[in-house]
Structure formats: structure tokens, C-alpha cells
Amino acid sequence: MPSLCNLTLAGHLGRDAETKTVGDQTVVEWSMAFTSKQKDKETTTWFKCAYWGARAAKVAQYLTKGKAVLV
């Protein structure tokens, strides 16, 4: 049986995105943090994200450290 996971992330970039080429594909990679708070405890979870394809290089210029992003 096939399975599917749908995930929406809203957070801030921890560093500038990095662009590289894998085979003949361009890929942009970045890390983003999501911080949740329960009572007095704050927890930060990091997600490693990647965007593949022709638009990747164009998107990379906007993915800079500290920017708020929605994926």
C-alpha cells in the first residue's frame, strides 16, 4: 500500500542556502529551524531542505540566513 506524508514548515533559515549541481540537475539546500514552546520549555527542531530543478538557482538568492520561510 502506498503511503503519503504532507508536511508544511514555517521557520527561519539557519544559514545561507547552498547551490550545487548533481549530475545535470541544480539543487539548492538549506537548513531551517522551527521553535515550539510549551510552558517554560522551548524546543528547536532543525529541518534540512532541498529544492531541485531549473528554478533552484533563482530561488537561492532569496534564501539567506534569518529569513522567515514557508515550505
N, CA, C and O atoms as a GROMACS GRO file, in nm:
protein
  284
    1MET      N    1   0.084  -0.116   0.000
    1MET     CA    2   0.000   0.000   0.000
    1MET      C    3   0.090   0.125   0.000
    1MET      O    4   0.181   0.134   0.082
    2PRO      N    5   0.067   0.221  -0.090
    2PRO     CA    6   0.146   0.344  -0.092
    2PRO      C    7   0.111   0.431   0.029
    2PRO      O    8  -0.001   0.428   0.080
    3SER      N    9   0.208   0.509   0.072
    3SER     CA   10   0.183   0.600   0.182
    3SER      C   11   0.224   0.741   0.142
    3SER      O   12   0.305   0.760   0.052
    4LEU      N   13   0.168   0.839   0.210
    4LEU     CA   14   0.192   0.979   0.177
    4LEU      C   15   0.200   1.059   0.306
    4LEU      O   16   0.119   1.041   0.397
    5CYS      N   17   0.297   1.147   0.312
    5CYS     CA   18   0.311   1.238   0.426
    5CYS      C   19   0.312   1.380   0.371
    5CYS      O   20   0.394   1.412   0.286
    6ASN      N   21   0.223   1.463   0.419
    6ASN     CA   22   0.215   1.602   0.377
    6ASN      C   23   0.261   1.688   0.494
    6ASN      O   24   0.203   1.680   0.602
    7LEU      N   25   0.364   1.770   0.473
    7LEU     CA   26   0.423   1.847   0.580
    7LEU      C   27   0.438   1.992   0.536
    7LEU      O   28   0.489   2.019   0.427
    8THR      N   29   0.395   2.085   0.619
    8THR     CA   30   0.414   2.228   0.595
    8THR      C   31   0.503   2.281   0.706
    8THR      O   32   0.476   2.261   0.824
    9LEU      N   33   0.611   2.350   0.666
    9LEU     CA   34   0.705   2.405   0.764
    9LEU      C   35   0.706   2.556   0.756
    9LEU      O   36   0.706   2.614   0.647
   10ALA      N   37   0.707   2.621   0.870
   10ALA     CA   38   0.725   2.766   0.878
   10ALA      C   39   0.834   2.790   0.981
   10ALA      O   40   0.822   2.747   1.096
   11GLY      N   41   0.940   2.858   0.939
   11GLY     CA   42   1.051   2.880   1.030
   11GLY      C   43   1.148   2.980   0.973
   11GLY      O   44   1.115   3.055   0.882
   12HIS      N   45   1.269   2.980   1.027
   12HIS     CA   46   1.374   3.073   0.985
   12HIS      C   47   1.496   2.995   0.939
   12HIS      O   48   1.528   2.888   0.992
   13LEU      N   49   1.564   3.050   0.839
   13LEU     CA   50   1.684   2.986   0.788
   13LEU      C   51   1.800   3.003   0.885
   13LEU      O   52   1.822   3.111   0.940
   14GLY      N   53   1.873   2.894   0.906
   14GLY     CA   54   1.986   2.897   0.997
   14GLY      C   55   2.115   2.942   0.931
   14GLY      O   56   2.209   2.982   0.999
   15ARG      N   57   2.120   2.936   0.799
   15ARG     CA   58   2.238   2.978   0.723
   15ARG      C   59   2.194   3.005   0.579
   15ARG      O   60   2.082   2.971   0.540
   16ASP      N   61   2.281   3.067   0.501
   16ASP     CA   62   2.251   3.091   0.360
   16ASP      C   63   2.238   2.958   0.286
   16ASP      O   64   2.308   2.861   0.317
   17ALA      N   65   2.150   2.955   0.188
   17ALA     CA   66   2.133   2.835   0.105
   17ALA      C   67   2.259   2.810   0.022
   17ALA      O   68   2.332   2.902  -0.013
   18GLU      N   69   2.283   2.683  -0.008
   18GLU     CA   70   2.397   2.644  -0.090
   18GLU      C   71   2.346   2.583  -0.220
   18GLU      O   72   2.256   2.499  -0.219
   19THR      N   73   2.404   2.625  -0.331
   19THR     CA   74   2.366   2.573  -0.462
   19THR      C   75   2.474   2.479  -0.511
   19THR      O   76   2.593   2.508  -0.500
   20LYS      N   77   2.432   2.365  -0.566
   20LYS     CA   78   2.528   2.272  -0.625
   20LYS      C   79   2.463   2.200  -0.742
   20LYS      O   80   2.342   2.208  -0.763
   21THR      N   81   2.546   2.129  -0.816
   21THR     CA   82   2.497   2.054  -0.931
   21THR      C   83   2.518   1.904  -0.903
   21THR      O   84   2.626   1.861  -0.865
   22VAL      N   85   2.411   1.828  -0.923
   22VAL     CA   86   2.416   1.684  -0.908
   22VAL      C   87   2.378   1.625  -1.043
   22VAL      O   88   2.263   1.635  -1.085
   23GLY      N   89   2.475   1.564  -1.110
   23GLY     CA   90   2.450   1.518  -1.246
   23GLY      C   91   2.426   1.639  -1.333
   23GLY      O   92   2.511   1.728  -1.342
   24ASP      N   93   2.311   1.644  -1.397
   24ASP     CA   94   2.276   1.761  -1.478
   24ASP      C   95   2.167   1.846  -1.410
   24ASP      O   96   2.109   1.934  -1.474
   25GLN      N   97   2.140   1.820  -1.283
   25GLN     CA   98   2.037   1.892  -1.207
   25GLN      C   99   2.099   1.993  -1.111
   25GLN      O  100   2.202   1.966  -1.050
   26THR      N  101   2.035   2.109  -1.097
   26THR     CA  102   2.074   2.209  -0.997
   26THR      C  103   1.991   2.183  -0.872
   26THR      O  104   1.871   2.159  -0.880
   27VAL      N  105   2.058   2.190  -0.758
   27VAL     CA  106   1.987   2.170  -0.630
   27VAL      C  107   2.032   2.278  -0.532
   27VAL      O  108   2.150   2.312  -0.525
   28VAL      N  109   1.936   2.331  -0.457
   28VAL     CA  110   1.962   2.429  -0.352
   28VAL      C  111   1.927   2.361  -0.220
   28VAL      O  112   1.819   2.304  -0.205
   29GLU      N  113   2.020   2.369  -0.124
   29GLU     CA  114   1.996   2.309   0.007
   29GLU      C  115   2.005   2.416   0.115
   29GLU      O  116   2.086   2.508   0.106
   30TRP      N  117   1.920   2.403   0.218
   30TRP     CA  118   1.923   2.496   0.329
   30TRP      C  119   1.870   2.427   0.454
   30TRP      O  120   1.804   2.323   0.446
   31SER      N  121   1.900   2.485   0.568
   31SER     CA  122   1.851   2.437   0.697
   31SER      C  123   1.755   2.541   0.753
   31SER      O  124   1.780   2.661   0.746
   32MET      N  125   1.645   2.492   0.810
   32MET     CA  126   1.552   2.585   0.872
   32MET      C  127   1.512   2.534   1.009
   32MET      O  128   1.503   2.413   1.033
   33ALA      N  129   1.488   2.628   1.099
   33ALA     CA  130   1.456   2.595   1.237
   33ALA      C  131   1.309   2.624   1.265
   33ALA      O  132   1.252   2.723   1.220
   34PHE      N  133   1.252   2.534   1.342
   34PHE     CA  134   1.115   2.552   1.392
   34PHE      C  135   1.124   2.544   1.544
   34PHE      O  136   1.170   2.443   1.599
   35THR      N  137   1.081   2.648   1.612
   35THR     CA  138   1.088   2.651   1.758
   35THR      C  139   0.948   2.646   1.816
   35THR      O  140   0.862   2.727   1.782
   36SER      N  141   0.927   2.550   1.905
   36SER     CA  142   0.797   2.538   1.972
   36SER      C  143   0.818   2.563   2.121
   36SER      O  144   0.925   2.540   2.176
   37LYS      N  145   0.712   2.611   2.183
   37LYS     CA  146   0.720   2.646   2.324
   37LYS      C  147   0.605   2.581   2.399
   37LYS      O  148   0.489   2.593   2.358
   38GLN      N  149   0.636   2.512   2.509
   38GLN     CA  150   0.534   2.454   2.596
   38GLN      C  151   0.568   2.496   2.738
   38GLN      O  152   0.673   2.460   2.792
   39LYS      N  153   0.480   2.570   2.798
   39LYS     CA  154   0.501   2.627   2.931
   39LYS      C  155   0.633   2.704   2.931
   39LYS      O  156   0.644   2.804   2.861
   40ASP      N  157   0.731   2.660   3.008
   40ASP     CA  158   0.858   2.731   3.015
   40ASP      C  159   0.967   2.664   2.933
   40ASP      O  160   1.083   2.707   2.937
   41LYS      N  161   0.933   2.560   2.858
   41LYS     CA  162   1.033   2.485   2.781
   41LYS      C  163   1.024   2.521   2.633
   41LYS      O  164   0.916   2.516   2.573
   42GLU      N  165   1.138   2.556   2.575
   42GLU     CA  166   1.146   2.590   2.433
   42GLU      C  167   1.229   2.483   2.362
   42GLU      O  168   1.338   2.449   2.408
   43THR      N  169   1.177   2.430   2.252
   43THR     CA  170   1.245   2.325   2.177
   43THR      C  171   1.261   2.368   2.032
   43THR      O  172   1.166   2.412   1.968
   44THR      N  173   1.383   2.355   1.980
   44THR     CA  174   1.409   2.388   1.840
   44THR      C  175   1.437   2.261   1.762
   44THR      O  176   1.521   2.180   1.802
   45THR      N  177   1.366   2.244   1.651
   45THR     CA  178   1.387   2.130   1.562
   45THR      C  179   1.439   2.184   1.429
   45THR      O  180   1.384   2.279   1.374
   46TRP      N  181   1.546   2.122   1.378
   46TRP     CA  182   1.606   2.164   1.252
   46TRP      C  183   1.563   2.072   1.140
   46TRP      O  184   1.556   1.950   1.158
   47PHE      N  185   1.535   2.129   1.025
   47PHE     CA  186   1.498   2.053   0.906
   47PHE      C  187   1.596   2.087   0.794
   47PHE      O  188   1.629   2.204   0.773
   48LYS      N  189   1.642   1.986   0.725
   48LYS     CA  190   1.729   2.006   0.609
   48LYS      C  191   1.640   1.996   0.485
   48LYS      O  192   1.572   1.895   0.464
   49CYS      N  193   1.640   2.101   0.405
   49CYS     CA  194   1.551   2.109   0.289
   49CYS      C  195   1.632   2.117   0.159
   49CYS      O  196   1.747   2.160   0.159
   50ALA      N  197   1.569   2.076   0.050
   50ALA     CA  198   1.633   2.084  -0.081
   50ALA      C  199   1.528   2.117  -0.187
   50ALA      O  200   1.414   2.072  -0.179
   51TYR      N  201   1.570   2.196  -0.285
   51TYR     CA  202   1.484   2.232  -0.397
   51TYR      C  203   1.560   2.199  -0.524
   51TYR      O  204   1.668   2.252  -0.547
   52TRP      N  205   1.503   2.113  -0.606
   52TRP     CA  206   1.568   2.064  -0.727
   52TRP      C  207   1.505   2.127  -0.851
   52TRP      O  208   1.387   2.162  -0.850
   53GLY      N  209   1.584   2.141  -0.955
   53GLY     CA  210   1.530   2.182  -1.084
   53GLY      C  211   1.582   2.315  -1.134
   53GLY      O  212   1.670   2.376  -1.074
   54ALA      N  213   1.526   2.357  -1.247
   54ALA     CA  214   1.573   2.477  -1.317
   54ALA      C  215   1.556   2.604  -1.235
   54ALA      O  216   1.637   2.696  -1.248
   55ARG      N  217   1.455   2.612  -1.151
   55ARG     CA  218   1.431   2.733  -1.072
   55ARG      C  219   1.518   2.742  -0.947
   55ARG      O  220   1.522   2.846  -0.881
   56ALA      N  221   1.586   2.636  -0.913
   56ALA     CA  222   1.662   2.630  -0.788
   56ALA      C  223   1.762   2.744  -0.776
   56ALA      O  224   1.768   2.809  -0.671
   57ALA      N  225   1.839   2.771  -0.879
   57ALA     CA  226   1.941   2.877  -0.873
   57ALA      C  227   1.876   3.014  -0.854
   57ALA      O  228   1.933   3.100  -0.787
   58LYS      N  229   1.759   3.035  -0.912
   58LYS     CA  230   1.690   3.164  -0.900
   58LYS      C  231   1.637   3.184  -0.759
   58LYS      O  232   1.636   3.296  -0.708
   59VAL      N  233   1.591   3.077  -0.695
   59VAL     CA  234   1.535   3.084  -0.561
   59VAL      C  235   1.645   3.105  -0.456
   59VAL      O  236   1.621   3.168  -0.353
   60ALA      N  237   1.763   3.052  -0.482
   60ALA     CA  238   1.872   3.055  -0.384
   60ALA      C  239   1.906   3.195  -0.335
   60ALA      O  240   1.940   3.213  -0.218
   61GLN      N  241   1.899   3.294  -0.421
   61GLN     CA  242   1.936   3.430  -0.383
   61GLN      C  243   1.846   3.488  -0.273
   61GLN      O  244   1.887   3.581  -0.203
   62TYR      N  245   1.726   3.434  -0.257
   62TYR     CA  246   1.633   3.482  -0.156
   62TYR      C  247   1.642   3.405  -0.023
   62TYR      O  248   1.586   3.447   0.078
   63LEU      N  249   1.713   3.293  -0.025
   63LEU     CA  250   1.722   3.207   0.093
   63LEU      C  251   1.850   3.240   0.172
   63LEU      O  252   1.952   3.173   0.158
   64THR      N  253   1.842   3.344   0.253
   64THR     CA  254   1.957   3.389   0.330
   64THR      C  255   1.929   3.374   0.480
   64THR      O  256   1.814   3.371   0.524
   65LYS      N  257   2.035   3.364   0.556
   65LYS     CA  258   2.028   3.340   0.700
   65LYS      C  259   1.932   3.437   0.768
   65LYS      O  260   1.937   3.558   0.747
   66GLY      N  261   1.843   3.379   0.852
   66GLY     CA  262   1.749   3.459   0.929
   66GLY      C  263   1.615   3.485   0.864
   66GLY      O  264   1.520   3.526   0.931
   67LYS      N  265   1.606   3.463   0.732
   67LYS     CA  266   1.480   3.488   0.660
   67LYS      C  267   1.371   3.390   0.708
   67LYS      O  268   1.398   3.272   0.734
   68ALA      N  269   1.250   3.441   0.719
   68ALA     CA  270   1.135   3.355   0.750
   68ALA      C  271   1.089   3.290   0.620
   68ALA      O  272   1.076   3.357   0.518
   69VAL      N  273   1.065   3.159   0.625
   69VAL     CA  274   1.022   3.086   0.507
   69VAL      C  275   0.907   2.992   0.540
   69VAL      O  276   0.891   2.946   0.653
   70LEU      N  277   0.827   2.964   0.439
   70LEU     CA  278   0.718   2.870   0.448
   70LEU      C  279   0.738   2.768   0.337
   70LEU      O  280   0.744   2.804   0.219
   71VAL      N  281   0.750   2.642   0.374
   71VAL     CA  282   0.775   2.535   0.277
   71VAL      C  283   0.661   2.435   0.285
   71VAL      O  284   0.661   2.336   0.212
   0.00000   0.00000   0.00000
